[in-house]
Amino acid sequence: MVNIAVLGYGTVGSGVVEVINTNHDSINKKAGQEIQIKYVLDLRDFPGDPIQEKIVHDYNRILEDDEVDIVVEVMGGVEPAYTYVKSALEKGKSVATSNKELVAKHGSELIAMAKERKINFLFEASVGGGIPIIRPLNQSLTADEICEITGILNGTTNYILTKMRNENREFDEVLKEAQELGYAERNPAADVEGYDACRKIAILSSLAFGSQVDYEDIYTEGITNITAKDIVFADQFGYTIKLLGSSKRIDGQIYCMVAPTMITEDNPLYSVNGVFNGIFVKGNVLGDVMFYGSGAGKLPTASAVVSDIVDEVKHLHTNIMTTWSSRKLELADIKNAKKRFYVRMEGARSEKQAEAEEVFGAIQAVESEKVPGEFAFLTEEMSEKEYEERAAKIKGIVNRIRIGR
């Protein structure tokens, strides 16, 4: 029998308990041993819930119990999660977590601690919810050199952009609806400003390239400037707008970015809609691989956590190697990255197109009856720095969006 302790009985924590109870027999069979939840740490009590008999309020009860082999951290946030996880590893207990903030900030350190002690620190649920992506990167795709990872990594922003496009609605209106439905937090900044996706692409990049990618170094731009007008023009050009986290190896340098991006139906992420996530991986041998599924939610995320628990039970006292060193990876300057750009401008196309061509060179321009007094155009490929220099020479630019492949 293997005893586990769950830190936090919120959405994911209660989901972990539910998954283990619901699929108890099959999970034990796959693990090769019986898994028992001995403790659940929470500040609250849950009268009437069978879990109450396992509730403890003092983390030291778990830490000092040598019968606990695995600690499951599903509290979220960096502290006190980091302190709890670090002390658990120091005590020789393996850890499974869904905490993207913790993994992005301290992943390499915690992985090294686990390796030194021949235990494990696993975090499948930290990216993509129920989508298996961490384990494939760490184990299944090791024969490849990863050239690119690009993903729709946040279900809230994908839901908002999908609704805006399908129903011709504005950002603020759809955000309010997403909050009412529970898809967005009361303070939605982590989602709509791109911070959540930033931490996730940092984790994926660290695994893909084997070195620490600091999320603070990643250029991050959210979706708050996207309007129904941009959706109209994107449709006319044959594009849809997605918030993408992207990490690419180009000429030996790694470029990493989170930003709204216009993509065509040829892109495998084009049809990833609603709250779903999609992650595209390109390897130099295998080529293109696509991962798709529920990127969040109680049971999908809990399922990924339980898969890590099973892996840790099967590898008690044996470290599962993770290719993520503490050596910092210096990212390339994003200003040197080359892209095409969508530009929306004030004024009539007949009056302003010639000026736009003078500044940007050859462009592809459109106007729409749905957007009076404005027009939009696509530029040729240029660097971010070159775009900024050219844009400074013309007045009336309302918005710009990068164009992906």
C-alpha positions as CSV (number, residue, x, y, z in Angstrom):
1,M,0.0,0.0,0.0
2,V,1.2,3.5,-0.9
3,N,-0.1,6.4,1.2
4,I,-0.5,9.8,-0.3
5,A,-1.4,13.2,1.1
6,V,-3.3,15.9,-0.9
7,L,-2.5,19.5,-0.2
8,G,-5.6,21.5,-0.9
9,Y,-9.2,20.4,-1.3
10,G,-10.3,23.0,-3.8
11,T,-11.4,22.3,-7.4
12,V,-8.4,20.2,-8.4
13,G,-7.8,18.6,-5.0
14,S,-11.4,17.4,-4.7
15,G,-11.1,16.2,-8.3
16,V,-8.0,14.1,-7.4
17,V,-9.9,12.5,-4.6
18,E,-12.9,11.8,-6.9
19,V,-10.8,10.3,-9.6
20,I,-9.0,8.0,-7.2
21,N,-12.3,6.9,-5.6
22,T,-14.2,6.5,-8.9
23,N,-11.5,4.5,-10.7
24,H,-9.9,2.9,-7.6
25,D,-9.6,-0.6,-8.9
26,S,-8.2,0.2,-12.3
27,I,-5.8,2.8,-10.9
28,N,-4.4,0.3,-8.4
29,K,-4.0,-2.3,-11.1
30,K,-2.0,0.1,-13.3
31,A,0.1,1.3,-10.3
32,G,0.8,-2.2,-9.2
33,Q,-0.1,-1.3,-5.6
34,E,-3.0,0.0,-3.7
35,I,-3.1,3.8,-3.4
36,Q,-4.6,5.2,-0.2
37,I,-5.3,8.9,0.6
38,K,-4.2,9.2,4.2
39,Y,-4.4,13.0,4.6
40,V,-6.0,16.0,2.9
41,L,-4.6,19.4,4.0
42,D,-6.9,22.3,4.0
43,L,-7.6,25.3,6.2
44,R,-11.3,24.5,6.2
45,D,-13.4,21.7,7.5
46,F,-16.0,19.8,5.4
47,P,-18.7,18.5,7.7
48,G,-20.9,15.9,6.0
49,D,-18.2,15.1,3.4
50,P,-16.5,11.7,3.9
51,I,-13.2,13.4,3.4
52,Q,-13.5,15.1,6.7
53,E,-12.0,12.1,8.5
54,K,-8.8,12.7,6.5
55,I,-8.6,16.5,6.9
56,V,-5.7,18.0,8.7
57,H,-4.8,21.6,9.2
58,D,-1.1,21.2,10.2
59,Y,1.3,20.4,7.3
60,N,3.8,19.0,9.8
61,R,1.5,16.0,10.4
62,I,2.1,15.0,6.8
63,L,5.7,16.0,6.7
64,E,6.7,13.9,9.8
65,D,4.6,10.9,8.9
66,D,7.1,8.4,7.3
67,E,4.2,6.3,6.0
68,V,3.4,9.1,3.5
69,D,5.3,8.3,0.3
70,I,3.8,10.9,-2.1
71,V,2.6,14.5,-1.6
72,V,0.1,15.9,-4.1
73,E,0.3,19.7,-4.2
74,V,-2.7,21.3,-5.8
75,M,-2.9,24.5,-3.8
76,G,-1.7,26.9,-6.5
77,G,0.5,29.9,-6.1
78,V,4.2,30.0,-5.3
79,E,3.9,30.2,-1.5
80,P,3.4,28.3,0.7
81,A,3.4,25.6,-2.0
82,Y,7.2,26.0,-2.6
83,T,8.1,25.7,1.0
84,Y,5.8,22.6,1.4
85,V,7.1,20.9,-1.7
86,K,10.7,21.5,-1.0
87,S,10.4,20.2,2.6
88,A,8.6,17.1,1.3
89,L,11.4,16.3,-1.2
90,E,13.9,16.9,1.6
91,K,12.1,14.2,3.6
92,G,12.3,11.8,0.7
93,K,8.7,12.1,-0.4
94,S,7.9,12.3,-4.1
95,V,5.7,15.1,-5.3
96,A,3.0,15.5,-8.0
97,T,1.7,19.0,-8.7
98,S,-0.6,20.9,-11.0
99,N,0.9,24.2,-10.0
100,K,2.2,26.1,-13.1
101,E,3.4,29.1,-11.1
102,L,5.5,26.8,-8.9
103,V,6.9,24.8,-11.8
104,A,7.8,27.8,-13.9
105,K,9.5,29.5,-11.0
106,H,11.3,26.6,-9.2
107,G,11.0,23.6,-11.6
108,S,14.7,23.1,-12.3
109,E,15.6,23.3,-8.6
110,L,12.9,20.9,-7.5
111,I,13.7,18.4,-10.3
112,A,17.3,18.4,-9.2
113,M,16.4,17.8,-5.5
114,A,14.2,14.8,-6.5
115,K,17.0,13.4,-8.7
116,E,19.5,13.7,-5.9
117,R,17.3,11.7,-3.6
118,K,16.1,9.1,-6.2
119,I,12.5,10.3,-5.9
120,N,10.3,12.2,-8.3
121,F,8.8,15.6,-8.9
122,L,6.2,15.3,-11.6
123,F,4.0,18.0,-13.1
124,E,2.0,16.8,-16.0
125,A,-1.1,18.8,-15.0
126,S,0.8,22.1,-14.9
127,V,0.3,22.6,-18.7
128,G,-2.6,21.6,-20.8
129,G,-4.9,20.3,-18.0
130,G,-5.8,16.8,-19.1
131,I,-3.7,16.8,-22.3
132,P,-0.6,14.6,-22.0
133,I,2.2,16.9,-23.1
134,I,4.9,16.9,-20.3
135,R,5.5,13.2,-20.4
136,P,5.7,13.0,-24.2
137,L,8.3,15.8,-24.2
138,N,10.2,14.2,-21.5
139,Q,10.0,10.6,-22.6
140,S,8.4,9.9,-26.0
141,L,10.1,12.6,-28.1
142,T,13.6,12.3,-26.8
143,A,14.9,11.0,-30.2
144,D,14.0,14.4,-31.7
145,E,15.5,17.8,-31.4
146,I,12.5,20.1,-30.9
147,C,12.4,22.9,-33.4
148,E,9.1,24.5,-32.3
149,I,6.3,24.4,-29.7
150,T,3.3,26.5,-30.3
151,G,0.1,26.3,-28.4
152,I,-3.3,27.6,-27.4
153,L,-2.5,27.2,-23.7
154,N,-5.3,29.1,-22.1
155,G,-8.9,28.0,-22.4
156,T,-10.4,31.3,-21.1
157,T,-8.9,33.5,-23.8
158,N,-9.6,30.9,-26.5
159,Y,-13.3,30.8,-25.3
160,I,-13.4,34.6,-25.5
161,L,-11.9,34.9,-29.0
162,T,-14.1,32.0,-30.3
163,K,-17.2,33.8,-29.0
164,M,-16.1,37.1,-30.4
165,R,-15.7,35.6,-33.8
166,N,-18.8,33.4,-33.9
167,E,-21.2,36.0,-32.5
168,N,-19.6,39.3,-33.6
169,R,-19.3,40.5,-30.0
170,E,-16.9,42.8,-28.2
171,F,-14.2,41.6,-25.7
172,D,-15.7,43.2,-22.6
173,E,-19.1,41.7,-23.2
174,V,-17.7,38.2,-23.7
175,L,-15.3,38.4,-20.8
176,K,-18.3,39.2,-18.5
177,E,-20.1,36.2,-19.8
178,A,-17.0,34.0,-19.3
179,Q,-16.8,35.2,-15.7
180,E,-20.5,34.4,-15.1
181,L,-19.9,30.9,-16.5
182,G,-16.9,30.4,-14.3
183,Y,-14.4,30.2,-17.2
184,A,-12.7,33.5,-16.1
185,E,-11.8,34.7,-12.6
186,R,-13.2,37.8,-11.1
187,N,-9.7,39.3,-11.7
188,P,-9.0,37.9,-15.2
189,A,-5.6,39.5,-15.7
190,A,-3.6,36.2,-15.5
191,D,-5.7,34.9,-18.4
192,V,-6.4,37.9,-20.6
193,E,-3.0,39.6,-20.2
194,G,-1.3,36.3,-21.2
195,Y,0.5,35.6,-17.9
196,D,-0.9,32.1,-17.6
197,A,0.1,31.1,-21.1
198,C,3.5,32.7,-20.5
199,R,4.3,30.4,-17.5
200,K,3.1,27.4,-19.5
201,I,5.2,28.1,-22.6
202,A,8.2,28.7,-20.2
203,I,7.7,25.2,-18.8
204,L,7.4,23.6,-22.2
205,S,10.4,25.4,-23.5
206,S,12.5,24.4,-20.5
207,L,11.7,20.8,-21.2
208,A,12.1,21.0,-24.9
209,F,15.4,22.7,-24.9
210,G,16.8,21.2,-21.6
211,S,17.6,24.5,-19.9
212,Q,15.8,26.9,-17.6
213,V,13.6,29.4,-19.5
214,D,12.6,32.2,-17.1
215,Y,9.1,33.3,-17.8
216,E,10.1,36.9,-16.9
217,D,12.2,36.9,-20.1
218,I,9.3,36.0,-22.4
219,Y,7.6,38.8,-24.4
220,T,4.0,38.6,-23.4
221,E,1.0,40.4,-24.8
222,G,-2.7,39.6,-24.0
223,I,-6.0,39.9,-25.9
224,T,-7.4,43.0,-24.3
225,N,-6.8,45.1,-27.5
226,I,-8.6,42.7,-29.8
227,T,-11.9,44.1,-31.0
228,A,-14.8,42.9,-33.1
229,K,-13.4,45.1,-35.9
230,D,-10.2,43.1,-35.9
231,I,-12.3,39.9,-36.1
232,V,-14.1,41.3,-39.2
233,F,-11.0,42.1,-41.0
234,A,-9.3,38.8,-40.0
235,D,-12.2,36.9,-41.6
236,Q,-11.8,38.9,-44.8
237,F,-8.2,37.9,-45.0
238,G,-9.1,34.3,-44.3
239,Y,-7.6,34.3,-40.8
240,T,-8.7,33.6,-37.2
241,I,-7.1,35.2,-34.1
242,K,-5.7,33.0,-31.4
243,L,-3.6,33.7,-28.3
244,L,-0.5,31.6,-28.9
245,G,2.4,30.8,-26.7
246,S,5.3,30.0,-29.0
247,S,8.9,28.8,-28.7
248,K,11.0,28.4,-31.8
249,R,14.6,27.5,-32.6
250,I,15.8,29.6,-35.6
251,D,19.4,29.6,-36.7
252,G,20.5,28.2,-33.3
253,Q,18.7,30.8,-31.3
254,I,15.5,30.4,-29.3
255,Y,12.7,32.9,-29.7
256,C,9.8,32.8,-27.2
257,M,6.6,34.9,-27.2
258,V,3.0,35.0,-26.1
259,A,0.8,37.1,-28.3
260,P,-2.4,37.2,-30.3
261,T,-1.7,35.8,-33.7
262,M,-3.6,35.4,-36.9
263,I,-3.5,32.0,-38.5
264,T,-5.2,30.3,-41.5
265,E,-7.1,27.1,-41.7
266,D,-3.9,25.3,-42.8
267,N,-2.6,25.7,-39.3
268,P,-3.6,22.7,-37.0
269,L,-4.5,25.2,-34.2
270,Y,-7.1,26.9,-36.4
271,S,-9.9,24.6,-35.4
272,V,-9.2,24.6,-31.7
273,N,-12.1,26.5,-30.3
274,G,-13.9,27.2,-27.1
275,V,-12.2,26.3,-23.8
276,F,-10.1,23.6,-25.5
277,N,-6.3,23.7,-25.8
278,G,-4.1,22.6,-28.6
279,I,-0.3,22.2,-28.6
280,F,1.7,21.8,-31.8
281,V,5.2,20.3,-31.6
282,K,7.7,20.1,-34.5
283,G,10.7,17.8,-34.2
284,N,13.6,17.5,-36.7
285,V,13.1,13.8,-37.2
286,L,9.4,13.1,-36.4
287,G,8.0,16.3,-38.0
288,D,4.7,17.7,-36.8
289,V,2.8,16.4,-33.8
290,M,-0.5,17.8,-32.4
291,F,-1.9,17.4,-28.9
292,Y,-5.5,18.5,-28.3
293,G,-8.0,18.2,-25.5
294,S,-9.5,19.8,-22.4
295,G,-7.0,22.3,-21.1
296,A,-8.6,22.9,-17.8
297,G,-11.4,21.8,-15.5
298,K,-11.7,19.8,-12.4
299,L,-11.6,16.2,-13.7
300,P,-9.3,16.6,-16.7
301,T,-6.7,18.3,-14.6
302,A,-7.2,15.8,-11.8
303,S,-6.8,13.0,-14.2
304,A,-3.3,14.3,-15.2
305,V,-2.3,14.6,-11.5
306,V,-3.4,11.0,-10.8
307,S,-1.4,9.8,-13.9
308,D,1.7,11.3,-12.2
309,I,0.8,9.6,-8.9
310,V,0.6,6.3,-10.7
311,D,4.0,6.9,-12.3
312,E,5.5,7.8,-8.9
313,V,4.0,4.6,-7.3
314,K,5.6,2.5,-10.1
315,H,8.9,4.3,-9.6
316,L,9.2,4.5,-5.8
317,H,12.8,5.2,-4.9
318,T,13.7,5.4,-8.6
319,N,14.1,8.8,-10.3
320,I,12.4,9.3,-13.7
321,M,15.0,11.4,-15.5
322,T,13.8,14.9,-16.6
323,T,15.9,16.8,-19.2
324,W,15.6,20.3,-17.5
325,S,18.8,21.7,-16.1
326,S,19.2,24.8,-14.0
327,R,21.5,26.4,-16.6
328,K,19.7,29.5,-17.8
329,L,18.8,29.6,-21.5
330,E,19.3,33.1,-22.9
331,L,16.4,33.9,-25.3
332,A,17.0,35.7,-28.6
333,D,15.9,39.3,-28.8
334,I,12.4,39.3,-30.0
335,K,13.0,42.5,-31.9
336,N,15.0,40.4,-34.4
337,A,12.2,37.9,-35.0
338,K,10.6,38.2,-38.5
339,K,6.9,38.1,-39.2
340,R,4.2,39.6,-41.3
341,F,1.8,42.0,-39.6
342,Y,-1.8,42.9,-39.8
343,V,-2.4,46.6,-39.4
344,R,-5.7,48.4,-38.8
345,M,-5.8,52.1,-39.6
346,E,-8.1,55.1,-39.2
347,G,-9.2,56.7,-42.5
348,A,-10.6,55.6,-45.8
349,R,-8.5,53.1,-47.8
350,S,-8.7,55.4,-50.9
351,E,-7.1,58.2,-48.9
352,K,-4.5,56.3,-46.8
353,Q,-3.4,53.3,-48.8
354,A,-0.8,55.2,-50.8
355,E,0.8,56.5,-47.6
356,A,0.8,53.0,-46.0
357,E,2.5,51.6,-49.1
358,E,5.1,54.4,-49.0
359,V,5.9,53.4,-45.4
360,F,5.5,49.6,-45.4
361,G,6.1,48.7,-49.1
362,A,3.9,46.2,-50.8
363,I,0.7,45.6,-48.8
364,Q,-2.6,43.7,-49.1
365,A,-5.4,46.0,-48.1
366,V,-9.2,45.6,-47.5
367,E,-12.1,47.6,-46.2
368,S,-15.5,46.6,-44.9
369,E,-18.9,48.1,-44.7
370,K,-19.1,46.7,-41.1
371,V,-16.1,48.9,-40.1
372,P,-16.7,52.4,-41.6
373,G,-13.9,54.9,-41.5
374,E,-11.1,52.3,-41.2
375,F,-9.3,49.8,-43.3
376,A,-6.7,47.1,-42.7
377,F,-3.7,45.7,-44.5
378,L,-1.1,42.9,-44.3
379,T,2.6,43.7,-44.6
380,E,5.4,41.8,-46.1
381,E,7.7,39.9,-43.7
382,M,9.9,42.1,-41.5
383,S,11.5,42.1,-38.1
384,E,9.7,43.4,-35.0
385,K,12.2,46.2,-34.8
386,E,11.7,47.2,-38.5
387,Y,7.9,47.2,-38.0
388,E,8.2,49.5,-35.0
389,E,10.4,51.9,-37.0
390,R,8.1,52.0,-39.9
391,A,4.9,52.3,-37.8
392,A,6.4,55.4,-36.1
393,K,6.4,57.1,-39.5
394,I,2.7,57.0,-40.1
395,K,-0.3,58.3,-38.0
396,G,-3.6,56.6,-37.5
397,I,-2.6,53.0,-36.7
398,V,-5.2,51.6,-34.3
399,N,-4.0,48.1,-33.8
400,R,-1.5,45.5,-35.1
401,I,-1.5,41.7,-34.8
402,R,1.2,39.3,-35.8
403,I,0.6,36.8,-38.5
404,G,1.6,33.2,-38.0
405,R,2.1,30.3,-40.3
